[in-house]
Amino acid sequence: MSWSTRRARSALDHDPDHNPNPDHNPNLDRNPNPNPPLARITGASAVLAPNGAAYVFGGAERLPDPSGDSGTHAARARLATRLADVKAGRKAPMMSVRALDLETRPATADDGRARRSPEARRAEVDSEGNVVVVGSDPDDSPAAPTTTDDDSEMEWIDATPYADKENGENGKDRFTAIAPAPRMLHSATLIGGDVYVFGGVMLGADNAERRDDDVVLGDLWAYDGAEGTWRLVHRGERSTGMSSSSLGGGKAQLPPAEAPPCPRAGHCACAVDDRFLLIWGGDEGEQRGMAPIDLHVFDTWANRWVQPTVLGEARAPKPRSGASSCVVGTRWFISGGGDGAEARPETHALECRDARAGVFQWTLINSASKPEDKEAAGKEKASMVGFRAKSGDFLVMFGGFGGFGCSGLTRVMRVSTR
């Protein structure tokens, strides 16, 4: 396996003063280009779609303050325009949807000229385990990325179904479409032609992270990739971060059968049989702590939450948030995460071959008893994918936060043999 880098640009990711159209006046045209600015975001969720695009849902944007001196003129202008739109009621604050067209095209500079193709580079590992660049361009600085590169690039496209305001009954404003509120640490799962988005932490004004009063969501939405529209599947509840003792007192009642999951963020989600949406884990906010370890199943064909039969619960993962998960074959693997006090580096698998009968079974794959296993999987918010080879099934994990910083390592674990 090897790493490679592809350029990805947005049509608005350059200074408008260098726009090839000299007649264009950004002050007169509020949205001159349908492509979004390429913002830095955190806590988003992404899926790979069959149409050859990667869709990125939500996340907290990190753009400079338009009143400050930091950042480029273009970035400040973009942020100021968006704030003006929302405050003036022209646009509804909603979750952003960005699509990365994975088809590569010859790279061009901002002035429309083709970029110079850099000398081919490759990454190798030295005797101390460090990744180094071999055959790099002599003009590259020592801090050049340790990846290969070429002269092709991909493009970001704005796929957000914006909803404009119009006057409704009794002169009250209403939006012409519905869409999920801006959020982060939610899940996005592709099932059929829809992407199901569940939960997360609501963002504050202007897509900023909320620091004081986390509002954890429990709603379920479906994004139609072909139509570019949202529909509300389950309204759910909203946690305001209050402790359980302030919710009326008394012994809590058990939820009824086929009850939906409670509001949560940092949870795991997956698709089974291109029909069932599985939700597990996460947390209910800083005040309420970890979510229960119950498995929740939504049947997209019947459009309802169903009560599963879960076997081997003694081998189910302990409560955690920020765990990594992926499906390999008929098993859903969950690894890593944390419970607010320590890392949970164990790796578990949920057998889903009998999902249509509503039966699932937990098994413990790796207890992380060895130091190297704990170091590999004891991370939060790492990326993990399944890899099927002739020699067996593997989990490939990259990055994650380990308590003292972020990891740039790639770890692989064999989970079956052939």
C-alpha positions in Angstrom: 0.0 0.0 0.0 1.2 3.6 -0.6 0.0 7.1 0.0 -0.7 9.6 -2.8 -1.8 13.2 -2.9 -4.3 14.8 -5.2 -5.0 18.5 -5.4 -8.5 19.5 -4.7 -9.7 23.1 -5.4 -12.8 25.1 -5.3 -13.6 27.8 -7.9 -13.9 30.3 -5.1 -10.7 29.3 -3.4 -8.7 32.2 -4.8 -8.8 36.0 -4.4 -11.6 37.6 -6.3 -9.2 40.4 -7.3 -7.6 37.9 -9.6 -10.9 36.8 -11.3 -10.2 36.2 -15.0 -13.5 38.1 -15.7 -12.4 41.8 -15.3 -16.1 43.0 -15.5 -17.0 40.9 -12.4 -17.8 42.9 -9.3 -18.2 40.7 -6.2 -19.9 43.6 -4.4 -22.8 43.5 -6.9 -23.1 39.8 -7.3 -23.9 38.0 -4.0 -23.2 34.5 -5.3 -21.3 34.8 -8.6 -20.2 31.1 -8.5 -22.1 28.0 -7.4 -18.9 26.4 -6.0 -18.3 26.9 -2.2 -15.1 28.2 -0.6 -12.8 25.5 0.5 -13.1 26.0 4.3 -11.3 24.3 7.1 -13.9 22.2 9.0 -13.9 19.8 11.9 -16.3 17.1 13.1 -17.8 16.5 9.6 -18.9 13.1 8.3 -18.3 11.8 4.8 -19.4 9.0 2.5 -18.2 7.7 -0.9 -21.1 7.7 -3.4 -21.6 5.5 -6.5 -21.5 8.6 -8.7 -17.8 9.0 -8.3 -17.9 11.7 -5.6 -17.2 12.0 -1.9 -19.9 13.9 0.0 -18.9 15.7 3.2 -21.8 16.6 5.5 -21.7 19.4 8.1 -18.8 20.1 10.4 -17.8 23.3 12.2 -16.2 25.8 9.8 -13.0 27.6 10.8 -12.8 30.8 8.8 -11.2 34.1 10.0 -13.1 36.9 11.6 -14.0 39.4 8.9 -13.4 42.2 11.3 -9.9 41.1 12.1 -6.7 41.4 10.1 -6.0 37.6 9.9 -6.7 35.6 6.7 -6.9 36.6 3.1 -9.2 39.2 1.7 -11.1 36.5 -0.2 -11.8 34.5 2.9 -12.9 37.5 4.9 -15.2 38.6 2.0 -16.7 35.1 1.8 -17.5 35.0 5.5 -18.9 38.5 5.6 -21.2 37.6 2.7 -22.5 34.5 4.3 -23.1 36.3 7.6 -25.0 39.0 5.7 -27.1 36.5 3.9 -28.2 34.7 7.1 -28.8 37.8 9.2 -30.8 39.4 6.4 -33.0 36.3 6.2 -32.0 35.4 2.6 -30.7 32.0 3.6 -31.6 29.5 6.3 -28.8 28.3 8.5 -28.5 24.6 7.6 -26.1 21.8 7.3 -23.6 22.3 4.5 -23.1 19.5 1.9 -19.9 19.5 -0.1 -19.1 17.0 -2.9 -15.6 16.3 -4.0 -15.6 15.2 -7.6 -13.0 12.3 -7.6 -12.5 12.5 -11.4 -9.1 14.2 -11.8 -8.4 16.8 -14.5 -5.2 18.6 -15.5 -4.4 21.1 -12.8 -4.7 24.8 -13.6 -3.4 27.9 -11.8 -5.8 30.6 -10.7 -5.0 32.5 -13.9 -6.2 29.5 -16.0 -2.7 28.4 -17.0 -1.7 24.8 -16.5 0.5 24.1 -13.5 4.0 22.7 -13.8 4.1 19.0 -13.1 6.4 18.4 -10.2 9.0 15.7 -10.3 7.6 12.3 -9.2 8.0 11.5 -5.6 7.5 8.4 -3.5 7.3 7.7 0.2 9.6 5.1 1.9 10.1 4.1 5.5 13.7 4.3 6.9 15.3 2.0 9.5 13.8 4.0 12.3 10.2 3.8 11.0 10.1 7.4 9.7 8.4 8.2 6.4 10.8 10.0 4.1 10.5 11.4 0.6 12.6 9.9 -2.2 13.1 11.7 -5.5 11.6 14.9 -4.4 11.8 18.1 -6.3 15.0 20.0 -5.5 13.0 23.2 -5.0 10.8 21.5 -2.4 11.4 22.7 1.2 12.4 20.2 3.9 8.8 20.4 5.2 7.4 19.1 1.9 4.6 16.5 2.4 5.7 12.9 2.5 3.5 11.8 -0.4 3.5 11.4 -4.1 1.9 14.0 -6.3 1.1 14.6 -10.0 -0.4 17.3 -12.2 -4.0 16.4 -11.8 -6.6 17.9 -9.4 -10.1 17.3 -8.2 -12.9 19.9 -7.6 -15.2 20.7 -4.7 -18.8 21.3 -5.6 -21.5 22.9 -3.4 -24.4 20.4 -3.0 -26.2 22.2 -0.2 -30.0 22.5 -1.0 -30.3 26.1 0.1 -33.7 27.2 1.3 -34.8 30.8 0.5 -37.2 32.7 2.7 -40.6 33.8 1.5 -43.7 35.3 3.2 -46.1 32.7 4.5 -49.5 32.9 6.3 -50.2 36.1 8.3 -47.1 37.7 6.8 -44.7 35.4 8.7 -41.5 34.3 7.1 -41.1 30.6 6.3 -38.5 28.6 4.5 -39.4 26.9 1.2 -37.6 23.7 2.2 -36.5 21.8 5.3 -33.0 20.8 6.2 -31.1 19.6 9.2 -29.5 22.3 11.5 -25.8 22.8 11.2 -23.9 20.2 13.4 -20.7 18.3 14.0 -19.8 14.9 15.4 -22.8 13.3 13.7 -22.9 10.2 11.4 -23.6 9.9 7.7 -24.4 6.5 6.2 -25.2 5.7 2.6 -28.1 3.3 2.1 -29.6 2.8 -1.3 -29.6 6.2 -3.0 -29.9 8.2 0.3 -27.5 9.3 2.9 -28.9 9.0 6.5 -27.6 11.6 8.9 -28.2 11.1 12.6 -27.5 13.0 15.7 -24.5 15.2 16.4 -23.9 18.5 18.3 -25.7 21.5 17.1 -23.5 24.4 16.0 -23.8 27.9 17.2 -24.2 31.1 15.1 -22.4 31.1 11.8 -21.4 27.4 12.0 -19.2 28.0 15.0 -18.6 25.4 17.7 -20.7 25.8 20.8 -18.4 25.9 23.9 -20.8 26.7 26.7 -24.0 24.7 26.2 -23.7 21.7 24.0 -27.1 20.8 22.4 -26.9 17.1 21.4 -29.4 16.1 18.7 -31.4 12.9 18.1 -33.0 13.6 14.7 -32.6 11.4 11.6 -32.5 12.9 8.1 -32.1 11.4 4.6 -30.3 13.2 1.8 -31.4 12.3 -1.7 -28.2 12.4 -3.7 -30.0 12.3 -7.1 -32.4 15.2 -6.3 -30.2 17.0 -3.8 -33.0 17.3 -1.3 -33.5 16.6 2.4 -36.4 14.8 4.1 -37.0 14.4 7.9 -37.2 10.7 8.7 -37.4 10.9 12.5 -37.7 14.1 14.5 -36.1 12.7 17.7 -35.4 14.6 20.8 -32.9 17.3 21.8 -30.6 17.2 24.8 -29.8 20.6 26.3 -26.9 19.3 28.3 -28.9 19.2 31.6 -28.0 16.5 34.1 -30.4 13.6 34.7 -31.2 14.9 38.2 -32.7 18.1 36.8 -35.1 16.3 34.5 -37.9 15.7 37.0 -36.4 13.3 39.5 -37.6 9.8 40.2 -36.5 6.5 38.7 -36.1 6.6 35.0 -38.5 4.5 33.0 -37.1 2.0 30.5 -37.8 3.0 26.9 -40.5 1.1 25.1 -39.7 -1.6 22.5 -38.7 -0.2 19.2 -37.7 3.1 20.8 -35.3 5.3 18.8 -31.8 6.1 20.2 -31.4 8.9 22.6 -29.7 12.1 21.4 -26.0 11.5 21.0 -22.8 12.6 19.2 -19.5 10.8 18.5 -21.4 7.6 17.9 -20.8 4.8 15.3 -23.1 4.0 12.4 -23.1 1.6 9.5 -25.3 0.1 6.8 -26.2 -3.6 6.6 -27.8 -5.4 3.6 -28.2 -1.9 2.0 -31.3 -1.7 4.2 -30.6 -1.4 7.9 -29.0 1.6 9.7 -27.2 0.6 12.8 -26.4 3.1 15.6 -24.2 2.4 18.6 -22.3 4.3 21.3 -21.5 8.0 21.5 -22.1 10.4 24.3 -25.0 12.6 25.3 -22.9 15.7 26.1 -20.5 16.7 28.8 -23.2 16.8 31.5 -24.9 13.6 30.7 -21.9 11.4 29.8 -21.7 8.3 27.7 -24.8 6.9 25.8 -26.1 3.4 26.7 -24.5 0.5 24.9 -27.8 -0.6 23.4 -27.8 -1.4 19.7 -30.4 0.6 17.6 -31.6 -0.5 14.2 -33.6 1.5 11.7 -35.3 -0.4 8.9 -35.2 2.0 5.9 -37.6 -0.2 3.9 -40.3 -0.1 6.7 -39.2 3.4 7.7 -39.2 2.7 11.5 -36.9 1.8 14.4 -37.0 -1.9 15.2 -36.0 -3.8 18.3 -33.1 -6.2 17.6 -32.2 -9.4 19.4 -28.5 -9.0 20.5 -26.5 -12.0 21.6 -23.2 -12.1 23.4 -23.8 -8.8 25.2 -21.1 -9.7 27.7 -18.6 -9.2 24.9 -20.1 -5.9 23.7 -17.9 -2.8 23.7 -17.9 -0.7 26.9 -19.5 2.8 26.6 -17.3 5.1 24.5 -17.4 8.0 22.1 -15.2 8.8 19.1 -14.7 5.1 18.2 -13.8 4.0 14.7 -16.0 1.5 12.8 -16.3 -0.2 9.4 -18.0 -3.2 7.9 -16.0 -6.1 6.4 -18.1 -8.9 5.0 -21.0 -9.5 7.4 -19.2 -8.1 10.5 -19.3 -4.5 11.9 -16.0 -3.7 13.6 -15.8 -1.1 16.4 -12.4 -0.1 17.7 -10.9 2.6 20.0 -12.7 5.6 21.3 -12.8 6.9 24.9 -15.2 7.1 27.8 -14.2 10.5 29.1 -11.7 9.1 31.6 -9.5 6.8 29.5 -9.0 5.3 26.1 -10.9 2.2 25.1 -8.5 0.4 22.8 -10.4 -2.9 22.5 -11.7 -4.0 19.1 -15.2 -5.7 18.9 -17.2 -7.2 16.0 -21.0 -7.4 15.6 -22.1 -10.3 13.4 -24.8 -9.1 11.1 -25.5 -12.0 8.8 -29.0 -12.5 10.3 -29.9 -8.9 10.2 -33.1 -9.5 8.3 -34.2 -11.8 11.2 -33.3 -9.1 13.6 -30.5 -11.1 15.3 -27.0 -9.8 16.0 -24.1 -11.1 18.0 -21.1 -9.4 19.6 -17.6 -11.0 19.8 -14.3 -9.6 21.2 -11.7 -9.5 18.5 -8.7 -7.9 20.4 -8.6 -7.1 24.1 -5.6 -4.7 23.6 -3.7 -6.6 26.4 -0.4 -6.0 24.6 1.2 -2.5 24.7 1.5 -2.4 20.9 -2.3 -3.2 20.5 -3.2 -0.5 23.0 -1.0 2.0 21.3 -2.5 1.2 17.9 -6.1 1.2 18.7 -6.3 3.5 21.8 -7.3 6.6 19.7 -10.4 8.7 19.3 -11.8 9.8 15.9 -9.4 7.8 13.8 -10.3 6.7 10.3 -10.8 3.0 9.8 -11.7 1.0 6.6 -11.9 -2.7 5.8 -9.6 -4.3 3.3 -10.2 -7.8 1.8 -7.2 -9.6 0.4 -6.5 -13.2 -0.7 -4.7 -13.7 2.6 -7.6 -12.5 4.8 -9.7 -9.6 6.0 -7.9 -6.5 7.5 -8.7 -3.4 9.3 -6.7 -0.3 8.2 -6.7 2.5 10.7 -5.1 6.0 10.3 -4.6 8.9 12.7 -6.7 9.7 15.7 -6.2 11.6 18.9 -4.3 9.8 21.7 -4.6 12.2 24.6 -1.2 13.9 24.0 -1.7 14.8 20.3 -2.8 13.4 17.0 -1.2 10.4 15.4 0.0 10.2 11.8 0.6 6.4 11.8 -1.2 3.8 9.8 -2.0 0.6 11.6 -3.3 -2.7 10.1 -4.8 -5.7 11.9 -5.8 -9.0 10.4 -9.3 -10.1 11.5 -9.7 -13.3 9.5 -7.8 -15.7 7.2 -8.8 -17.3 3.9 
